[in-house]
Amino acid sequence: MNSRILFLGLAMAAAAMGQSGTNGPAAQAGPAPAFSVDAQAERIPNLDTLKQELRQYHDCTCTCGCLAHDLDRQADRAVAFLRRRAAHRGRGEKLALILDIDETTLSNYQEEAKAGFAYNAAAFDAWVNSAQAPAIPGTLRLYKEAQRLGVSILFLTGRPEPQREATERNLRAQGFDNWQALVMRRADQRSETASRYKQEARAEFAAQGYRLALNVGDQWSDLKGKPEAELSVKYPDPYYLIP
């Protein structure tokens, strides 16, 4: 047999064995890789990813929305309601606007972002006492409209009583003045939930003869619980939750 023909025959046989025999690369590779994952357990994004989204939401640089736009939209709804309600005020009716302070009237975003969105009581207290929190523009607009309409303004905050001086100084520096009440948490109320504390304060307002027309806050604990306002407007706040 011609040596060239013999060489070609051996090469073809070797190739065939590699494709269908037990000694080829395909046989040695084994089954394809597989992965097991618990989809339910994986539903929460990475913490750093969430923090980045929070910053982008505040800075209006993401498809997730824009905090300033969302706050303005809710403030506009509050203003529109207050105008309609004041236009139909009953004789002698003491209409009242209740305002929360933190993330409703004043923004603490600067301190929150610096702290990595973690709550540190000492750092937050120092921030409050610095009286540097800027006004939320939509709320200042609502505040001035309430004054123009002759609606009483009642601040109701979870801040403790020892922070009154700094809180009043901060409010006045940001354009809020001539309010009718600023209720702060007393020492004997520290163990109460925010919801319970604010519910009791609203009941006291009502007992003083105020008609609770509008209540604006960033937490459901600012708004829910009898007595409730005729309209309660919730501002967005993805940064923390207070029950």
N, C-alpha and C positions, 0 to 999 in steps of 0.2 A: 504493500500500500504506500502510496506517495506520502512522504512525511508531512507535507503541507496539509493534505486532507486529514491526516491523523490528528494534527494539532487543532484544527478547526472543530473536529468532532468532540474532542475532549473539552474544549472551551464551551461548546453549546451544552454539553451534559452538566458541567459545573453550574452554568447559569440557571438551568432548569431546576437543579437541586436547591439553589438558593431561593427560588420562588415558591417551591412546594414541599421541600424537605424539612427536616427537623433541625438542621444545623445552620439555617440562614438567619440574617439579622431580624426579620419580621418575627420569627418564632422566639428569638431571644428577648424581644422587647416586652412581652407580656401584655396584660390588659391596659387599656387607656387609663390615665389618672382620673380619680374621682374625688369629689369634695362633699363634705357634709356640713350644712349650715342650718341654724335655727333662725328662720326669718323673723319670728316674733322678737327674739332677743336682739336682733340686729337693727331694729326699727329706729332706735335713738341715734342721731348723728353724733360724731365725735364732739367733745366739749369745746375744743378749739374752733371747730367749724361753726358751732352755735354762737360762740362769742364773736367770731368774725361777722356772722350774719347780723347780730345785734348792732355792731358798729356800722355796718352798711345800711341797715334800716334807719338808724339815726342820721347818717350822713346822706341818705337818699341816693345811694350809689349801687343799688341792687334791684333785681326784678321782684324782690320780696315786698317792696312798698317804700313809703317815705313817711317817717314819723311826723314831720312838720305838717305835711299835707293832711294826714289822718287826724291830727289834733285840730287843725283849722276847720276841717269838715264837721267835726263834732261840736266845736265852739260855735260855728255858724248855725247849726241846728238848735243849739241852746239859745242863741240870740233871737232867732226867728220865733221860737216858742214864747220867750219872755215878752216880746213885743205883742204877740197875739193875746197873751194872758193879761198883760197890763191894760190892753185896750178894753177888756171886759171885766175889769176889776169892780167888785161890789163896793157899795158904800161902806166906808170905814174898814175895809179889808186891808190887813197888813201883809202884803205879799212879801215873801222872803226868798232869797237865793242863798243856798248853802254851798259853800266851797270847801273842798279839801285843800291842803296846801302842797304837800310833796307830790311831784309829778302831775299836779293839777293846776296849781297856781305858780309854783316855783319848780324849776328843773334842777335835779341833783345829778344829771348825767355826767358832769365833769368829775365828780367824786366817784361815781359808780364805775366809770370806765377806768379811772386810775387804779381802783381796787380790783380790777379784773372781774367786775360784777359779783364779787363776794362781799357779804355784809361784815363789816368790822365796826363794832359799836363805838369804840374810841375814835376811830377815824371819821365816822359819820357825825358824831357829836361835835368834833372839832370843826368839821365843815359847816354844820348848822350854826355854830357859834361865830364863825367867820362872817356870816350874813352876806355871802357872795353869790347865792343862788340867783340865776337870772329868771325873769318872768317868762311864763309861757304866753306868747303874744295873743293867741286866741282868747285866753282867759282874761287878760287885761282888757281886751276889747269888750268882752262880755261884762266885765266889772264896771267899766265906764258906762255901758248902755244901761245896766241896772240902776246906776246912780241917776242917769238922765230920766229914767222912767219912774223914779221914786220908789224903787224896790229895795227893801232892807237887805243888807249883806251880812251873812253869818258865816264866819270861818269856823270850821270844825276839823281839828287836826289831832292825830295821834301823838304829836310831839308832847313831851312832858312839860309840866308847868315851869320848871327852872329855865327852860329855853325861851320863855316869853319875850324877854327884852331883845334877844338876838333876832327872834322871829319877827317882831314888830318892826325892828330896824331894817331888816331885809325887805319886808313888804313895802314899807314906805319908800325905801330907796328905789324900788322897782315900779313905783307909780300907784301902789294900792294904799289908799288912805280913807279916812272917814267911814270905816265899817261900823256896824252896830254891835257885833260881838265877835270875840276870838276865844273859843273854848279849847282848852288844852287838857291833857290827861293829868289828873291829880295823883298823888302818891298812892292813895287808897284804891285807885282804879287800875294799877299796873298789872294786876293778875287777870283782868277782864280781857276777853278777846276784843279785837278792834270792832267787830260786828256788834257785839253786845254794848260796848262803850258808846259807839256812835248812835245806836238805836235809842239808848237812854237819853242822849243829848238831844236828839230830834224830838223825843217826847217832851222834854223840858221846853224846847222852843215852842212847840204847839201849845203847851200849858201857859206860856207867856203871851199867847194871842196871835202868834205868827201863823200865817197861812203858808205852808211849805209848798211853794209853787214849783221850784226847780232845785235840783240837787246835782252837783257835778263832782265826779271823783274818778280816780284811776283804778280803784279796786271795787269788787262787788261788795266788800264789807263796808265801803263808804255809802252804799246806796240801798241795800236790801235790809228788810226788817222793819216792822211796824213801829211808828208811823213812817210811811214812805212819801216822797214828794209826788206831786201830780205828774211830773216828768223827771226821770232820773237819767242823766247822760253820762255814759261811761267813756272815759278817755282810754286809748290803748296804752298798755304798759307791759311789754314783754320782759322786763328786767327783774321783777320780783313779784311775789304774791303774798298778800296779807289776809289771813282768814278772819 
